[in-house]
Amino acid sequence: MFYKQYAIKQSPNFKPIKKQNELIVIHYTAGIDSLPWLTNPESQASAHFLIGREGKVTQLVDTDHIAWHAGVSEWMGRKSCNNFSVGIELENRGKMINGGFEEFYERQLAAMEELIGLLLKDNDSIVDIVGHQDIAPGRKIDPGPRFHWDRVEAFVSHFNAASGRNVKVRGKLSL
């Protein structure tokens, strides 16, 4: 599904195979101006959505298709998370040269909450929200220690109370 309220810039980096979404995976891009990279065939990387620092959401891949965002991954004993997840990239440098991590922006986090709400509303099959580090431990650390998991948990708790669903936020990172 493409969401008409968002900008669309299709990435060639996906498999047009229909899938059922059971997982949302949150990433950071580890750079700035990531749209050219995520839409470049040579990168062999994509996500379903990219959220810029200012909160602009761009959809890159139909949510019913397999985007190439998780790489070698496993969740709850299932390998190849790309096959059953929606990937959200937050534009963020991640780990900085000084060893710290870049903060996320308020407009970006608000846009992410709105997007997660739409995805949960349209996909009854989504049961978990995780970070890249949760499905590729030892290989990935995003969305990193500056990510606001408490905010996602509060948003999803409200969603669950209003909808009667039991979506779990399982993403955690401790460095």
N, C-alpha and C positions, 0 to 999 in steps of 0.2 A: 504494500500500500504506500502511495505517496501522499503526503500531507500538504494540501494546497496552501495552507497558511504560511508555509516555509519556502524559502528560496530553494530551488532545485538545480543542482549541478551534478549531473550523473557521472559517477566514476566508472571506468571500464573494469575495475578490479573487483569482480564479484562473479558468483556462479548463479545463473538464472534457474536455480532449482528451488521449487516451492518447499518451505519449511514451516514448522510450528515453533513459535517463540515461547520459550520457557524461562528465559534469563535475560536480564539487562546487564551489560558489562560497561562500566565507566572507565574511561582512559584519560590521560592527558597526552597532548601531542608531542611533548618534549621539544617544542620549537614555536616559532611565530610564523604567520602567513602560511599555514599548513594546507590550505585548499589546493594550491598547485601540486603539492606532493601527493595528496590523497586522490587526485584525479589524473595522475601521471601513470600510464601503463607500466613504465619501468619500475615504479615503486613497489608494485604488487602488494599494495596496502590500501585499505579503505576502511570505512565505517559506515553505518547507516546515516549517522548525523554528526555534524561538526558544529560546535557552539563557540562562537568567537568571544573575545573578552568583553565586547560591548553588548553581548546577549543575542546577536544575530544567529539564527539557526539555519543551517544549510543541510538539506537532505541530499545524500550522495548515492544511496542504494535503496531500492524498494525494500520495505521491511519484510516482505514475504520471500526475499531472495537472500542468498548467503554472501555477506560482505566479508572481506579478508581483514579482520581486526584482531582476532585472538591469537593467531599462530598456534604453536604447539600448546595445547591447553587441556585441562580436565576439571570437571565439576561434579562432585558427588558420584565419582566412579565413571562418569561418561567423558570420553575423550572428544576432541574436535569441537570445542564450544561454538565455533562459527556456525555449525550446523543447527543450533537450537537457541541462538541468542540475537539480541539487537545490540549493536555497538554504538556508544555515544562517546565521541572525542571532545574533550574540552581543551580549547587552545590555551596552552600553558607551557612554560619552559621546563617545568619540573625541577630537577636538581640543578642548582646553579653552580658556577665556578667556585664560589666561596663556601660551598658545601651545604648551604641552606636550600630551601625550596620556595618557589614562587607562590604567592598567595593567589587565590581564585577571586574573581570579581563578582560583586553583588548582582549585577544585571545578568551575568553569565549563569550564576547559580539559580536565579529566579527563572530564567529561560529553561534551564535543565529541569526544574521542578514541574513547570508547565508541560514540558515534553514527556516526562515520566508519567504524569497524570493522564495524558492522551494515550500513551502506549498501554498503560494498565487498563484504561477504559476500553480500548479496542482489542486487547489481547487477554482474554480470561485465562489463557494458558500460562501467562508469566507468573512465576511463583517466587523468584529470588532476584535480588539486585546485589551485584558484587563489583569489585574492582578487578582490574587486569591482574593485580598482584595475587588475587585469590584463586585465579584459574591457571596462573603460570608462576607459582611461587619459586623463588630463586632465580627466575629469569626476568621478571618484570616487577617494578615497584610502584607503578601508577595505579590510581591517581595520586598517590603520595600522602605524606603525613599532614599536609596543609588542607587536604580535602575535608569537607564538612559532613562527615557521616552522620553526626548528630542531627543535622538539618534534614538529611534524606530520611532518617528514621522518623523524625517528627512528621514530615510530610506524608510518608507511607502509613504511619499510624493513623493519621486523620483520614486518609483514603480508605484504609481497612475498616475503620469505624463507620464511615458513610456508606460503604459498598457491601459490607459483610464478607469481604475477601480476607485472606490471610497471607498476603505477600510479605516475604521476609527480607530485611536488609541484612545481608551477611558480610558485607564488605568491611574489612578492618585492616588497618596497617599499623604496626608498631615497629618503629626503627630504633 
